[in-house]
Amino acid sequence: MFSRYRKDSTAPVSTAPESRAVPAHEMARVTPSAQIAAPLPPANPPRPSFKAQPATPIAATAAANDKDRRRRQRILEVKSELHTRLLDNLNLAALDNASEAELRAEISAIAAEALSDINFALTSEERLALNQDLYFEVRGLGPLEPLLKDDTVNDILVNGPNRVFIERDGRLELTDVTFKDERHLLRIIDKIVSAVGRRVDESNPYVDARLADGSRFNAMVPPVAVDGSLVSIRKFKKEKLGINDLVNFGAFSEEMAMYLEAAVATRLNVIVSGGTGSGKTTTLNALSSFIDNSERILTIEDTAELQLQQVHVGRMESRPANVEGKGAVTQRDCLRNALRMRPDRIIVGETRGEEVIDMLQAMNTGHDGSMTTIHANSARDGISRLENMVAMAGIEMPLKAVRSQIASAVNLIVQASRLQDGSRRMVSITEVTGMEGDIITMQEVFRFERTGLEPNGKIIGHFTGSGIRSHYSERFRRWGYDLPSSIYDAVK
């Protein structure tokens, strides 16, 4: 069936030798050591007990688990053998035009022939799962494919071929997904990176790439990865979360949403600060929804993740060097070029290096309303990190001049955090108000206050104003956002 997807000639595939039952006439040739292995009856057999003997559920469970483990291992070996046979039989060039139904039918037929040849019986559920896994091996990313299709999974973390973790609802879980061995895992990694024109091997042991659906992919292979290849996939959200969604999820309050709408609409320069996985990009996406459709927006990212809904958006993505070490395009290169493209706002996905200089200058020279994210644990730490990035750029400037540049460029720092129960909250909104001497002055207008911890580990708390009126209240009023002073009141 579907012979047009088979190769014209296929080499016979060797099958594993089958176990042979020992005939009765050969039993006489069993070695003495094997005969001794059988236990002899005791000389004084104990009297039979009339009491019910306690069952041994632990031993029975251990034996059942060991049997299941051996069967799973055997199924993995069979799947690897069938995958090899598929590669030998399928005409991969012709599969580009094959439909999913045709390819699944062809895989099912080849798998049935192979299972008959090796005389390995599967239940109907195991056969369906095997055919599905083989389809993922040919068309998808093998064992990772079901995790990529699961919308409840946010991150996929692979620590070698036998340990695959996922993040769901902010918490890490160990899955039962495994690879056959390190070579299987390396084959999947190579399949991902080769699709985007990258390579990874001993001479280039790490790679950063983007999957077809926009998910962020990073891999590090031996010898740098000691216990097996390390893979991390930050999944791309197909549906963008808006401000209302984040308010409903408890990420911040309605009063904070009103304030942020005024801040973005009146073109304050905003920095979203937070740790890894704290929701910085999600927050930046939500804030961008307050930008008017009449403005020209340019986005610059290492991995294109922002999902802006405005009409006039230009997206740029940096590029690493090629095999010869040439052709690299950094975020700073994109940012310098963006300044010549008549932007109203510039949004940098993440500022982490020397591009901070150009970002601060853009905020200071007519591109009000620009936004970016940085890695920091608090608003004050965010200012210190900006200072450090300026120093790392190699520009000799007095510290006071650097701080003056930051104070005049940055208006607002939004601090996002992933709390210990896995929830993501906007824990602080801080305004940069200017300088006093050599110190950048700041004031917190909103914060999240923790009040307790539930028995299940969930954090109890509420959002509150600080009682301090916004430094930019007059600016808000002039732009038509006359916020009530009550939104800044402290909540007990």
C-alpha positions in Angstrom: 0.0 0.0 0.0 1.1 3.6 -0.7 4.1 2.1 -2.6 5.0 5.5 -4.0 6.3 6.4 -0.5 8.5 3.3 -0.4 12.0 3.2 -1.8 12.5 1.3 -5.0 14.8 -1.2 -3.4 15.3 -1.8 0.3 18.0 -3.8 2.0 16.8 -6.5 4.3 16.8 -5.5 7.9 18.3 -7.9 10.3 16.0 -8.9 13.1 16.9 -9.9 16.7 17.3 -13.6 17.2 14.3 -15.2 18.8 14.6 -17.2 22.0 14.4 -21.0 21.3 12.6 -23.4 23.6 15.0 -26.2 24.9 13.8 -29.7 23.7 13.4 -32.5 26.2 16.2 -34.6 24.8 18.6 -31.7 25.4 17.7 -31.4 29.1 20.2 -34.2 29.9 23.0 -32.0 28.8 22.2 -29.3 31.4 25.4 -28.5 33.4 25.7 -29.8 36.9 25.9 -26.2 38.2 22.5 -25.6 36.7 21.1 -28.7 38.4 22.5 -27.7 41.8 20.7 -24.4 41.5 17.4 -26.1 42.3 16.8 -26.0 46.1 16.6 -29.3 48.0 13.7 -30.0 50.4 14.6 -29.5 54.0 15.4 -32.5 56.2 12.8 -31.6 58.8 10.0 -29.8 57.0 8.0 -27.4 59.3 4.5 -28.3 60.3 1.8 -26.6 58.3 0.4 -23.5 60.0 -3.4 -23.1 60.2 -3.0 -19.3 60.5 -3.4 -17.2 57.4 0.0 -16.1 56.2 0.4 -12.4 55.7 0.6 -11.3 52.1 3.7 -9.6 50.7 2.3 -6.7 48.7 5.7 -4.9 48.6 7.4 -7.8 46.9 4.6 -8.4 44.5 4.5 -4.7 43.6 8.3 -4.7 43.1 8.1 -7.7 40.8 5.3 -6.1 38.8 7.2 -2.9 38.5 10.3 -4.7 37.4 8.2 -6.6 34.8 6.7 -3.4 33.5 10.1 -1.8 33.3 11.5 -4.6 31.3 8.6 -4.5 28.9 8.9 -0.7 28.5 12.6 -1.2 27.8 11.8 -3.9 25.2 9.2 -1.7 23.5 11.8 1.1 23.3 14.2 -1.3 21.6 11.5 -2.4 19.2 10.6 1.2 18.5 14.2 2.0 17.7 14.4 -1.0 15.4 11.2 0.0 13.6 12.4 3.5 13.2 15.5 2.2 11.5 13.4 0.1 9.2 11.2 3.1 8.4 14.2 5.2 7.4 15.3 2.3 5.2 11.9 1.8 3.6 10.4 5.2 3.3 11.2 7.6 0.5 11.7 10.7 2.6 11.8 13.0 -0.4 8.4 11.9 -1.5 6.9 12.4 2.1 7.0 16.2 1.7 3.8 15.9 -0.4 2.2 13.1 1.6 -0.8 13.8 3.8 -0.9 13.0 7.5 -3.4 10.2 6.9 -1.4 8.6 4.1 1.9 8.7 6.1 0.2 7.3 9.2 -1.2 4.4 7.1 2.2 3.7 5.6 3.9 3.7 9.0 1.2 1.4 10.4 1.7 -1.0 7.5 5.5 -1.1 7.8 5.3 -1.4 11.6 2.9 -4.4 11.3 5.3 -6.2 8.9 8.2 -5.6 11.2 6.4 -6.7 14.3 5.4 -9.9 12.5 9.0 -10.5 11.5 10.4 -10.1 15.0 7.5 -12.0 16.5 6.7 -9.4 19.2 3.1 -9.1 20.3 1.6 -5.8 21.4 -1.8 -4.9 22.8 -4.0 -2.7 20.7 -3.3 0.3 23.0 0.5 -0.3 22.8 0.3 -0.7 19.0 -1.6 2.7 18.7 1.0 4.4 21.0 3.9 2.8 19.0 2.5 4.0 15.7 2.0 7.5 17.1 5.6 7.6 18.5 6.9 6.4 15.1 4.9 9.2 13.3 6.4 11.7 15.7 9.9 10.3 15.0 9.4 10.8 11.3 7.5 14.1 11.2 8.0 15.6 14.6 10.4 15.8 17.5 10.1 12.2 18.8 9.3 11.9 22.5 9.1 15.7 22.9 6.2 16.1 20.5 3.3 15.2 22.9 4.7 17.7 25.4 4.9 20.4 22.7 1.2 19.8 21.9 0.1 20.0 25.5 -1.1 23.5 26.1 -0.8 23.2 29.9 3.0 22.8 29.6 5.0 26.0 29.8 8.6 24.7 29.8 10.3 21.4 28.7 13.6 20.7 30.4 15.7 17.7 29.4 18.6 16.5 31.7 20.0 13.7 29.6 18.0 10.9 27.9 16.3 9.5 30.9 15.1 12.6 32.8 12.6 15.0 31.2 10.9 17.6 33.3 8.1 20.0 32.5 6.8 23.2 34.2 3.0 23.3 34.6 1.3 26.0 36.7 4.6 27.3 37.8 5.8 24.0 39.3 8.4 21.5 37.9 7.3 17.9 37.4 9.3 14.8 36.4 7.6 13.0 33.4 7.8 9.4 32.3 9.1 10.6 28.9 12.5 9.1 28.0 14.8 8.8 25.0 16.3 5.4 24.1 19.8 6.7 24.7 22.1 9.7 24.2 22.3 9.1 20.5 18.5 9.3 20.2 18.5 12.6 22.1 21.3 14.0 19.9 19.4 13.0 16.8 16.4 15.0 17.9 18.6 18.0 18.8 20.2 17.9 15.4 16.8 17.7 13.7 15.8 20.9 15.4 18.9 22.9 14.8 19.5 21.8 11.2 16.0 23.0 10.4 17.0 26.6 11.2 20.5 26.4 9.6 22.5 25.9 12.9 24.7 23.1 14.0 25.8 21.6 17.4 28.7 19.2 18.0 31.8 18.9 20.1 33.4 22.0 18.5 30.2 24.1 19.0 28.6 22.4 22.0 25.7 24.9 22.6 23.0 26.4 20.4 20.1 28.9 20.7 17.3 28.6 18.2 13.6 29.0 17.6 11.2 26.2 16.8 8.7 26.4 13.9 5.9 27.5 16.3 8.1 30.3 17.8 9.1 28.4 21.0 12.6 29.3 22.3 15.0 26.4 22.2 18.4 26.0 23.9 20.7 23.0 23.9 24.1 22.1 25.3 25.7 18.8 24.4 28.7 16.8 25.7 31.5 17.3 26.6 30.2 20.5 28.1 27.1 18.8 29.4 28.6 16.2 31.7 25.7 13.8 32.3 24.0 13.9 28.9 22.7 16.6 26.6 20.7 19.5 28.3 17.7 20.9 26.4 15.4 23.7 27.5 12.3 24.7 25.5 10.3 27.8 26.5 7.0 27.2 24.7 5.4 29.9 22.6 1.9 31.0 23.7 -0.5 30.8 20.8 -3.0 33.1 22.6 -1.7 36.4 23.9 -2.8 37.2 27.5 -4.3 40.7 27.8 -4.5 43.0 30.7 -8.0 41.7 31.7 -6.7 38.1 31.6 -3.8 39.0 33.9 -6.1 40.9 36.3 -8.4 37.8 36.4 -5.4 35.5 37.1 -4.4 37.8 40.0 -1.2 39.0 38.4 -2.1 42.6 39.4 -5.1 44.6 40.5 -7.5 46.8 38.5 -6.1 49.9 40.1 -2.6 48.9 38.9 -4.1 48.3 35.4 -5.6 51.8 35.3 -2.3 53.3 36.3 -0.3 51.2 33.7 -2.7 52.2 30.9 -2.1 55.9 31.7 1.6 55.3 31.9 1.9 53.6 28.6 -0.6 55.8 26.8 1.3 59.0 28.0 4.5 57.6 26.6 6.5 57.0 29.8 9.6 54.9 29.3 9.0 51.5 31.0 11.3 48.8 32.1 9.9 45.4 33.1 12.2 43.7 35.6 12.2 40.2 37.0 13.9 36.8 37.1 13.8 33.9 34.7 10.3 32.7 34.1 8.7 35.5 36.1 6.5 36.6 33.2 8.4 39.6 31.9 7.6 39.0 28.2 4.0 38.3 29.0 3.8 41.6 31.0 5.5 43.4 28.1 3.0 42.0 25.7 0.1 43.1 27.9 1.5 46.6 28.3 1.9 47.0 24.6 -1.9 46.7 24.1 -2.2 50.2 25.5 -0.2 51.7 22.5 -2.3 53.5 20.0 -2.7 52.1 16.5 -1.4 55.4 15.0 2.1 54.8 16.3 5.0 53.1 14.5 6.5 50.4 16.7 9.8 48.6 16.1 10.6 45.4 18.1 14.0 44.0 18.6 14.6 40.5 20.1 17.0 37.7 20.3 14.1 35.3 19.8 10.9 36.8 18.4 8.3 36.2 21.1 6.4 39.5 21.3 2.9 39.4 19.8 1.9 43.0 19.2 -1.6 43.5 17.8 -1.0 47.1 16.4 -1.3 47.8 12.7 2.2 49.4 12.2 4.7 47.0 13.7 8.2 46.2 12.4 9.9 43.1 13.9 13.6 42.5 14.0 15.5 39.5 15.3 19.2 39.2 16.0 21.3 36.5 14.4 24.4 34.6 15.6 27.5 34.0 13.6 27.6 31.3 11.0 30.0 28.3 10.9 32.9 30.6 9.7 32.2 33.0 12.6 30.8 35.7 10.3 27.5 37.2 9.7 26.4 37.9 13.3 23.8 40.6 13.8 23.5 41.7 17.4 20.6 43.5 19.1 22.8 46.6 19.2 23.1 46.5 15.4 19.3 46.2 15.1 18.8 49.0 17.6 21.2 51.4 15.8 19.5 50.7 12.5 16.0 51.1 14.1 16.8 54.7 15.0 17.0 55.4 11.3 13.6 53.9 10.6 11.4 56.7 12.0 10.0 54.8 15.0 7.6 56.3 17.5 8.4 53.6 20.0 11.2 51.0 20.3 10.5 47.8 22.2 13.6 45.6 23.0 12.7 42.1 24.1 15.5 41.9 26.7 18.4 44.3 27.3 21.4 42.3 28.6 24.6 43.9 27.1 26.1 46.8 25.3 22.8 47.7 23.5 21.8 49.3 26.8 23.7 52.5 25.7 21.7 52.8 22.5 18.5 52.0 24.4 19.0 54.7 27.0 19.9 57.2 24.3 16.8 56.3 22.3 14.7 56.9 25.4 16.4 60.3 25.9 16.2 61.5 22.3 12.6 61.6 21.1 11.5 58.0 21.4 9.4 58.4 24.5 7.3 55.4 25.4 10.0 52.8 24.6 10.0 49.6 26.7 12.3 46.7 27.5 13.0 44.0 30.0 15.9 43.3 32.2 16.9 40.6 34.7 16.8 41.9 38.3 15.3 41.1 41.6 14.0 44.6 42.5 13.7 48.1 41.1 16.8 49.2 42.9 18.7 46.2 41.6 17.4 47.0 38.1 19.1 50.4 38.3 22.3 48.9 39.4 22.2 46.3 36.6 21.7 49.1 34.1 24.8 50.8 35.5 26.8 47.5 35.2 25.7 47.0 31.6 26.9 50.5 30.7 30.3 49.6 32.3 30.5 46.3 30.5 29.9 48.1 27.2 33.4 49.6 27.7 32.4 53.2 27.7 34.3 55.4 30.1 31.8 57.6 31.8 31.7 59.0 35.4 29.2 57.1 37.5 27.3 60.3 38.1 26.9 60.9 34.4 25.7 57.3 33.9 23.1 57.7 36.7 22.0 61.0 35.3 21.5 59.3 31.9 19.4 56.5 33.5 17.4 58.9 35.7 16.4 61.0 32.7 15.7 58.0 30.4 13.8 55.6 32.7 10.4 56.7 34.1 8.9 53.5 35.4 10.1 50.0 36.6 7.6 47.2 36.8 8.8 44.3 38.9 7.5 40.9 38.1 8.2 37.8 40.2 7.4 34.1 40.4 6.5 33.3 43.9 7.3 30.1 45.8 3.8 28.6 45.0 4.5 29.1 41.3 2.2 32.1 40.9 3.4 35.1 38.9 2.7 38.5 40.4 3.5 42.1 39.7 5.0 42.7 43.1 6.0 46.3 42.6 5.5 49.4 40.4 8.2 52.0 41.1 8.7 55.5 39.6 12.1 57.1 38.9 11.7 60.7 40.1 15.1 62.2 39.4 18.4 62.6 41.3 19.6 63.9 44.6 23.3 64.4 44.5 24.7 61.1 43.2 21.7 59.0 44.1 18.8 58.1 41.8 15.6 58.8 43.6 12.6 56.5 43.3 9.2 56.0 44.9 7.0 52.9 45.0 3.4 53.5 44.1 2.0 49.9 44.2 3.1 46.7 45.7 2.0 43.2 46.6 1.9 42.5 50.3 2.0 38.9 51.6 -0.1 38.1 54.6 0.2 34.4 55.1 0.5 30.9 53.6 -2.3 28.3 53.1 -1.7 24.7 54.2 -1.4 23.7 50.5 1.5 26.1 50.1 -0.5 28.8 48.3 0.5 32.4 49.2 -2.1 34.7 50.7 -1.7 38.4 50.0 -3.2 41.5 48.3 -2.2 44.4 46.1 -2.1 47.8 47.7 -1.1 51.4 46.9 1.7 53.0 48.9 -0.3 56.1 49.7 2.0 58.2 47.6 0.5 60.1 44.7 2.1 59.5 41.3 5.0 61.8 40.3 3.5 61.9 36.8 -0.1 62.7 37.9 0.0 66.1 36.1 1.3 64.5 33.0 -1.6 62.0 33.1 -4.1 64.8 33.5 -2.7 66.8 30.6 -3.1 63.7 28.3 -6.6 63.1 29.5 -6.0 60.4 32.1 -7.2 62.0 35.3 -6.8 59.1 37.7 -8.7 59.3 41.1 -6.3 59.7 44.0 -8.0 56.8 45.8 -6.2 54.3 43.6 -3.0 55.1 45.5 -4.5 54.5 48.9 -3.0 51.8 51.1 -5.2 48.7 51.6 -5.1 47.1 55.0 
